[in-house]
């Protein structure tokens, strides 16, 4: 069945009101659209968590999380195709508001925003100042509008997932935040809406990102320096990749000693440009 399309707050409240009347759990999958199999996997996780309760997918390209010179204007907007993905995955409601509907007072400097804390100043936050303030603000608004029991996000945006989880706990929102595994192409490239920007040659080079992360995984038991060297050795053979950062961190993104205690769980995270397209990826590490 085709999902109900709500484009205003009032429409969203009306359709969710009927579902809440019978006490079902509500699941939310926030997206910026241009949906692919990675998003579809999040919808399936949401369905598993809420059973016969409603699954809501939001489709909103959030201007607050784009900085100057980033790809806000060219970010793909494919609502009709997105609705087909949602229908296939059994989503009940698609919330696709306009910018004015989401930010009725304007997204200017006088607007109340969510301050994400120190974790937002490293890695992606250092490369994209203000990005996570925009992310947490729109997610908080979606939480308030949908009032989900469960919200599902992908682990590909690992730092974002960590910040949203922290926000939900720190602000006592009573929402279970679930991180779903990254979905990949057969050659390992993480699925992303931005992959469509890559030329054929760039697409081949981009697969080097996941190869580098896997090389680090294979050497993690020897410590951080060997794991880092293994990743950089792979990337050295990929001249089409311009590295923004390559970081090995604890699972909570704090700093690690070069040789962590056995059993320590970590994460390797990378951001790089392939041509004009900026891609991110990460994988778990076991020391």
C-alpha positions, 0 to 999 in steps of 0.5 A: 500500500502506498504510504500516506504523504504528509507535507505539513505538521497538521497532516502529520499529526492527523495521520499519526493521531489515528495510530496512537489511539490504539497504543502502537509503537511508532518508528521513525527513519529520518532521511534527506531523500534520494533513497537507496538500499541503505535507507531501505534497510533502516526501514526494515529495522524500524519495522522489526522494532515496532511490529504492526505500529506505524513506521514514519520516514521523513524526507527533508533536505535540511539547509541548517546542516549545510555550510557555505560551498557545500552541495545543498543546491545540487543535493538530489531531490527524488520524492516520487522515487523515494515514495516507491522505496517507502511503499516497497518497504511497508512505510506507513507515513512519509513526512516531506515538509518544505523548508518553510514548514519545518522552519516557520520562523526562518532558519536564521541566527535568532532560531533556537538550536541544539548545542551538540557539545564537544564531540561535535568539534572533532572529525566531521565537526572540525571539517564542517563547523556548525554541521552537527548543530544543524543535524541535532536541531532538525532531528530534535524537531522531527522527534517532537513532531513524530514523537517516536518510540524508536528512531533508526539511523545508519552507522555510516554516519557514525559520529552523527549516530553517537551525537543523536544517541547522546542528545536523546539520553541527555535531554531525557527524550525517552526515545530508543535510538538504534544504529543499523549496519552500513549497507555496501556495494559488492566491492565494499563501497558504502551506499550513499546518496552522493555516490551518484555524483561519481564518474566511472573512474571516480567510482572505481577509486572510491572503493579504495576507501573500504579496502583501506578500512578493512586493511586497518581492521586486519592489523588492529590487533597489533595496535594503532600505528600498524592499523593506521599504516595498513590503511594509508598503504592502501590509500597511497595506491589510490591517487584519486582519493584526497583524504580529509581525515583518517582517525582511529578512535575508541568506540565512543570516539574518545582518543586511544593509546597507541597500544590499547588494552586487549579487548578494546573496541574502536572505530576507524573513520575516514572522510575524503574527496573523490573528484568533487564528491566528499564521502565518509565511511567507518568500520569497527576495530577490535584491539 
